[in-house]
Amino acid sequence: MQPTVDIRSDTVTRPTPAMRDAMASAEVGDDVFRDDPTVLALERRVADLLGKEAALFVPSGTMANQIALRVHASPGTEVIAHAGAHLYNYEGGGAAALGGVQVRPLESDDGTLPLAAVQRAWHDDSDPHLAATALIAFEDTHNACGGVVVPRENINEVAAFARSRGTPMHLDGARLWNAAVASGQSVAALAAPFDTVSVCFSKGLGAPVGSALVGSHAHIRRALRLRKQLGGGLRQAGVLAAAALYAIEHHRERLADDHRRALRLANAIANTPGLTCAVHRVQSNLVYFGTAPGHRLGVLDDAGRPAVVGLLRERGVWVTGSAVRLRAVLHLDVDDAALEQVLTALGGC
C-alpha cells in the first residue's frame, strides 16, 4: 500500500529526528518567569533576523496577530486590511471578540492594498461617526491570493502614507520565510516597513508549534501582558523553542525545494483534463486549483467537495478545499518521490 501524501497544508509536518534531538536536549526554565534560556535565545535570534529590537514567543500565529492588533488598536478603532487577510477571515472573529476592533477590508487579487483605496479608507478621530484608523495590516506571502509575494512597491507607498499619518503597520508574516526565498530578499528587508511582524515556525519551517511577534521593546512589553491575558504564557517552553531554533538554522534554504515542487505540481494540474490552475500565481509553496465547469471531477460529494478530492484520497493523496477551489501545499515532508506519487494520482483521475 502506498504511503499517504498529505498536502492539505504545510502545518501537517512532523519533527525530523534531528529536531526531536534538539527538543530532547533543550535547556529549559519557566518562560512565564522569563527565565527559559532557549526561549530567550529564540527571541533574540528572531529579532536579529528581522531587524527589530525584540521578539516574543507565542503558541500560534493567530495569537501573534491578535496580540498585535491589541498592541496598536483600542476598542472602537479600525484596522485596514486585505479582504482575504487571515486576521480578518480565519481567526474566529478575534479582532472583534478580543480587541473590540473592526476591520475595513480592501479588495485586490494580488494581496496589495491599493494606495488610493487606503487613502479613502483612512480616518482620523475628528468625525465621531467614523471609526478612526489605528493600524494598516499586510500579509506576505498572501495565502488567499495564492501564496503570492506582495509587491514591494505597494507596501512601500502605503508605508509612506501611514508614516505621514502617524499610523502603525503590522505584517502577518506567517510565511515570510517563503516570501524571502521567493523574492531573494532578506526577512529583515521584508520586515523593515512594519512596526510589528508575526512569523510562524510551524508552517514551512516544519517546527511542531509556535510563532513569534517582533517589534520595538515597547511593543513587546505590551505584547507580554497581552500574551498572559490570552493564556499564551508557557512554562518549560524551551522544548518548543528548540525546535523553532533548529528549523530557523536548518530549514530556511530548503524552502526553495518546496517552491520548485509547487510549480511542477501546478503545471501538472493545469494539464489535467477537468482541472484548472493559474500557474502564474504559484510563487511559493501554495497551489490553488479548481475544476472545469460541468466536468465529472467537479461533481460535489455529500460533504460538498469536488469529486477529485475523493479520487485523490483513494490514491493516497490528501488535498483540501471546497466547491469553490482546492488547495495543495508543498512542505518538508514531501520530497521528489512523494511528488511523483501525487502526479501519478492526478494522472489516474
C-alpha positions as CSV (number, residue, x, y, z in Angstrom):
1,M,0.0,0.0,0.0
2,Q,1.3,3.4,-0.9
3,P,2.1,5.9,1.9
4,T,-0.2,8.9,2.3
5,V,1.0,12.1,0.9
6,D,-0.7,14.8,2.9
7,I,-0.6,18.2,1.1
8,R,-3.5,19.8,2.8
9,S,-1.2,22.3,4.5
10,D,2.4,22.9,5.5
11,T,1.2,22.6,9.1
12,V,1.0,18.8,8.9
13,T,4.7,18.2,9.0
14,R,6.3,16.1,11.7
15,P,9.6,17.0,13.5
16,T,12.6,15.5,12.0
17,P,14.8,13.2,14.1
18,A,17.4,15.9,14.4
19,M,14.8,18.4,15.5
20,R,13.5,15.9,18.1
21,D,17.0,15.5,19.4
22,A,17.3,19.3,19.8
23,M,14.0,19.3,21.7
24,A,15.0,16.5,24.0
25,S,18.3,18.2,24.9
26,A,16.9,21.7,25.3
27,E,17.9,23.7,28.3
28,V,14.6,24.9,29.9
29,G,13.3,27.2,32.6
30,D,10.0,28.9,33.3
31,D,9.1,31.2,30.4
32,V,6.3,32.9,32.4
33,F,9.1,34.0,34.8
34,R,11.1,34.8,31.7
35,D,14.0,32.5,32.6
36,D,13.8,29.8,29.9
37,P,17.2,30.2,28.2
38,T,16.1,28.5,25.0
39,V,13.1,30.7,24.6
40,L,15.1,33.8,25.2
41,A,17.7,32.6,22.7
42,L,15.0,32.1,20.1
43,E,13.5,35.5,20.7
44,R,16.9,37.2,20.3
45,R,17.6,35.2,17.1
46,V,14.3,36.1,15.5
47,A,14.5,39.8,16.5
48,D,18.0,39.9,15.0
49,L,16.9,38.2,11.8
50,L,14.0,40.6,11.3
51,G,16.0,43.7,12.2
52,K,13.7,44.5,15.2
53,E,14.5,45.3,18.8
54,A,12.7,42.4,20.5
55,A,10.5,39.4,20.0
56,L,8.0,37.3,21.9
57,F,7.4,33.6,21.5
58,V,3.7,32.6,21.4
59,P,1.9,29.4,20.8
60,S,0.3,30.3,17.4
61,G,0.2,32.8,14.6
62,T,-3.4,33.7,15.4
63,M,-2.3,34.7,18.9
64,A,0.6,36.7,17.5
65,N,-1.7,38.6,15.1
66,Q,-4.4,39.2,17.8
67,I,-1.8,40.5,20.2
68,A,-0.5,42.8,17.5
69,L,-4.0,44.2,16.9
70,R,-4.4,45.0,20.6
71,V,-0.9,46.5,20.8
72,H,-1.8,49.0,18.2
73,A,-5.6,49.4,18.3
74,S,-8.1,50.2,21.0
75,P,-11.8,49.2,21.1
76,G,-13.8,51.1,18.7
77,T,-11.0,51.8,16.2
78,E,-10.4,50.3,12.8
79,V,-7.8,48.2,11.0
80,I,-7.3,48.4,7.3
81,A,-6.5,45.0,5.8
82,H,-7.0,42.9,2.7
83,A,-10.4,41.3,2.2
84,G,-8.7,37.9,2.1
85,A,-6.5,38.5,5.1
86,H,-6.1,35.7,7.6
87,L,-6.5,38.0,10.6
88,Y,-9.9,39.1,9.1
89,N,-11.3,35.8,7.9
90,Y,-9.7,32.9,9.7
91,E,-9.1,33.9,13.3
92,G,-12.5,33.3,14.8
93,G,-13.6,36.9,14.8
94,G,-10.8,37.6,17.3
95,A,-10.4,41.3,16.2
96,A,-14.0,42.0,17.3
97,A,-14.3,39.5,20.2
98,L,-10.9,40.1,21.8
99,G,-10.0,43.6,20.8
100,G,-13.3,45.4,20.1
101,V,-11.7,46.4,16.7
102,Q,-13.4,46.4,13.4
103,V,-11.6,45.6,10.1
104,R,-12.0,47.6,6.9
105,P,-11.4,45.1,4.1
106,L,-9.9,46.2,0.8
107,E,-10.0,44.2,-2.4
108,S,-7.3,43.2,-4.7
109,D,-6.2,40.0,-6.5
110,D,-2.5,40.1,-5.5
111,G,-2.5,40.9,-1.8
112,T,-1.9,44.6,-2.3
113,L,-3.7,47.4,-0.5
114,P,-4.2,49.9,-3.4
115,L,-2.9,53.2,-2.2
116,A,-5.9,55.2,-3.4
117,A,-8.2,52.8,-1.5
118,V,-6.1,53.1,1.7
119,Q,-6.3,56.8,1.4
120,R,-10.1,56.7,1.0
121,A,-10.5,54.2,3.9
122,W,-8.2,56.1,6.4
123,H,-9.9,58.2,9.0
124,D,-8.7,60.2,11.9
125,D,-10.8,60.7,15.1
126,S,-12.2,64.1,14.1
127,D,-15.6,62.7,13.0
128,P,-17.4,60.9,15.8
129,H,-19.4,58.9,13.2
130,L,-16.4,57.1,11.9
131,A,-14.0,54.6,13.4
132,A,-10.5,56.1,13.5
133,T,-7.8,54.1,11.7
134,A,-5.5,52.6,14.2
135,L,-3.5,50.2,12.1
136,I,-2.8,49.1,8.5
137,A,-2.1,45.4,8.1
138,F,-0.5,43.4,5.3
139,E,0.1,39.6,4.8
140,D,3.1,38.2,3.0
141,T,3.1,35.7,1.4
142,H,-0.6,36.1,0.9
143,N,-2.4,32.8,1.4
144,A,-5.8,33.7,0.0
145,C,-4.3,35.2,-3.1
146,G,-2.4,32.0,-3.9
147,G,0.8,32.4,-1.9
148,V,2.0,35.4,-3.9
149,V,4.7,37.7,-2.7
150,V,3.1,41.1,-2.2
151,P,4.8,43.7,-4.5
152,R,7.3,45.8,-2.5
153,E,6.3,49.0,-4.4
154,N,2.8,48.8,-2.9
155,I,4.0,48.1,0.6
156,N,6.5,51.0,0.4
157,E,4.0,53.5,-0.9
158,V,1.4,52.5,1.8
159,A,4.1,52.6,4.4
160,A,5.0,56.2,3.4
161,F,1.3,57.2,3.6
162,A,1.0,55.5,7.0
163,R,4.0,57.3,8.4
164,S,2.6,60.6,7.1
165,R,-0.5,60.0,9.2
166,G,1.2,58.5,12.2
167,T,-0.5,55.1,11.7
168,P,1.5,52.0,12.5
169,M,1.8,49.0,10.2
170,H,1.6,45.3,11.0
171,L,2.7,42.3,8.8
172,D,1.2,38.9,9.1
173,G,4.4,37.1,8.1
174,A,3.3,33.6,8.8
175,R,5.0,32.6,5.6
176,L,7.5,35.4,5.5
177,W,10.3,32.8,5.3
178,N,8.8,31.7,2.0
179,A,8.5,35.3,0.8
180,A,12.2,35.9,1.4
181,V,13.2,32.8,-0.6
182,A,10.8,33.6,-3.4
183,S,11.8,37.3,-3.7
184,G,15.5,36.8,-3.0
185,Q,15.3,39.4,-0.2
186,S,16.2,39.0,3.4
187,V,13.4,38.7,6.0
188,A,14.8,41.9,7.6
189,A,14.3,43.8,4.3
190,L,10.8,42.5,4.0
191,A,10.0,43.4,7.7
192,A,11.6,46.8,7.5
193,P,8.5,48.9,6.7
194,F,6.5,47.4,9.6
195,D,6.2,48.3,13.2
196,T,5.3,44.7,14.2
197,V,5.6,41.4,12.4
198,S,4.4,37.9,13.2
199,V,6.3,34.9,11.9
200,C,5.4,31.2,12.1
201,F,7.7,28.3,12.8
202,S,5.2,25.5,12.3
203,K,4.4,26.0,8.6
204,G,7.2,25.9,6.0
205,L,10.0,25.7,8.6
206,G,8.5,22.4,10.0
207,A,8.5,23.0,13.7
208,P,5.6,21.4,15.6
209,V,4.4,24.6,17.5
210,G,5.0,28.3,17.7
211,S,5.2,31.7,16.3
212,A,6.8,35.0,17.3
213,L,5.8,38.6,17.3
214,V,8.6,41.1,16.7
215,G,8.7,44.8,17.2
216,S,10.1,47.5,19.4
217,H,10.9,47.0,23.1
218,A,7.8,49.0,24.0
219,H,5.6,46.9,21.7
220,I,6.9,43.6,23.1
221,R,6.5,44.7,26.7
222,R,2.8,45.4,25.9
223,A,2.6,42.1,24.0
224,L,3.9,40.2,27.0
225,R,1.0,41.4,29.1
226,L,-1.5,40.6,26.3
227,R,0.0,37.1,25.9
228,K,-0.7,36.5,29.6
229,Q,-4.3,37.7,29.2
230,L,-4.8,35.3,26.4
231,G,-3.4,32.3,28.2
232,G,-0.3,32.1,26.0
233,G,2.3,32.1,28.7
234,L,4.0,28.7,28.7
235,R,6.3,27.2,31.3
236,Q,9.1,24.9,30.1
237,A,8.6,26.2,26.6
238,G,12.3,25.7,25.7
239,V,11.4,22.2,24.2
240,L,9.3,24.0,21.7
241,A,11.7,26.9,21.2
242,A,14.5,24.4,20.5
243,A,12.5,23.0,17.5
244,A,12.0,26.5,16.2
245,L,15.6,27.4,16.5
246,Y,16.6,24.2,14.7
247,A,14.1,25.0,12.0
248,I,15.4,28.5,11.5
249,E,19.0,27.3,11.2
250,H,18.4,24.2,9.0
251,H,15.1,24.5,7.1
252,R,15.0,28.0,5.5
253,E,17.1,27.4,2.4
254,R,15.3,24.2,1.6
255,L,12.0,26.2,1.1
256,A,13.2,26.7,-2.5
257,D,12.6,23.0,-3.0
258,D,9.0,23.4,-1.9
259,H,8.6,26.2,-4.3
260,R,10.1,24.2,-7.2
261,R,7.8,21.3,-6.5
262,A,4.8,23.5,-6.2
263,L,5.4,25.0,-9.6
264,R,5.8,21.5,-11.1
265,L,2.6,20.4,-9.4
266,A,0.7,23.5,-10.7
267,N,1.8,22.8,-14.3
268,A,0.7,19.2,-13.9
269,I,-2.7,20.3,-12.6
270,A,-3.1,22.8,-15.4
271,N,-2.5,20.0,-17.9
272,T,-5.0,17.6,-16.2
273,P,-8.4,17.4,-18.1
274,G,-11.1,18.8,-15.8
275,L,-8.8,20.8,-13.6
276,T,-7.8,24.4,-13.8
277,C,-4.8,26.2,-12.2
278,A,-3.5,29.8,-12.5
279,V,0.1,28.7,-12.8
280,H,1.4,32.3,-12.9
281,R,0.1,32.8,-9.3
282,V,2.3,30.0,-7.9
283,Q,5.2,31.9,-6.5
284,S,5.8,29.9,-3.3
285,N,4.6,26.6,-1.8
286,L,0.9,27.1,-2.2
287,V,-1.1,25.7,-5.2
288,Y,-4.7,26.7,-5.6
289,F,-6.7,25.0,-8.3
290,G,-10.3,24.3,-9.4
291,T,-12.5,22.2,-11.6
292,A,-13.7,22.9,-15.1
293,P,-17.5,23.7,-15.2
294,G,-19.5,20.6,-15.9
295,H,-16.6,18.2,-15.6
296,R,-17.0,15.0,-13.6
297,L,-14.1,15.9,-11.3
298,G,-16.2,18.8,-10.1
299,V,-19.3,16.9,-9.1
300,L,-19.8,17.5,-5.4
301,D,-19.9,14.7,-2.9
302,D,-22.1,14.6,0.2
303,A,-19.6,16.9,2.1
304,G,-19.8,19.5,-0.7
305,R,-16.3,18.7,-2.0
306,P,-15.5,18.2,-5.7
307,A,-15.1,14.5,-6.7
308,V,-11.4,15.0,-7.4
309,V,-10.8,15.3,-3.6
310,G,-12.1,11.8,-3.0
311,L,-10.4,10.3,-6.1
312,L,-7.1,11.6,-4.9
313,R,-7.6,10.3,-1.4
314,E,-8.3,6.9,-2.8
315,R,-4.8,7.1,-4.3
316,G,-3.2,8.2,-1.1
317,V,-3.1,12.0,-1.7
318,W,-4.9,14.4,0.6
319,V,-5.8,17.9,-0.5
320,T,-8.2,20.3,1.0
321,G,-10.8,22.7,-0.4
322,S,-14.4,23.4,-1.2
323,A,-16.8,23.7,-4.1
324,V,-15.1,27.0,-4.9
325,R,-11.4,26.0,-5.0
326,L,-8.9,23.4,-3.8
327,R,-5.5,23.8,-2.2
328,A,-2.3,21.8,-2.2
329,V,0.7,22.9,-0.1
330,L,4.2,21.6,-0.6
331,H,6.3,21.2,2.6
332,L,9.1,19.5,4.4
333,D,7.6,16.0,4.3
334,V,7.0,16.0,0.6
335,D,10.2,15.0,-1.3
336,D,10.5,14.3,-5.0
337,A,9.3,10.7,-4.7
338,A,6.2,11.9,-2.8
339,L,5.6,14.4,-5.5
340,E,5.8,11.7,-8.2
341,Q,3.1,9.8,-6.3
342,V,0.9,13.0,-6.4
343,L,1.5,13.4,-10.1
344,T,0.7,9.7,-10.7
345,A,-2.5,10.1,-8.7
346,L,-3.5,13.1,-10.8
347,G,-2.9,11.2,-14.0
348,G,-5.2,8.4,-12.7
349,C,-8.1,10.8,-12.1
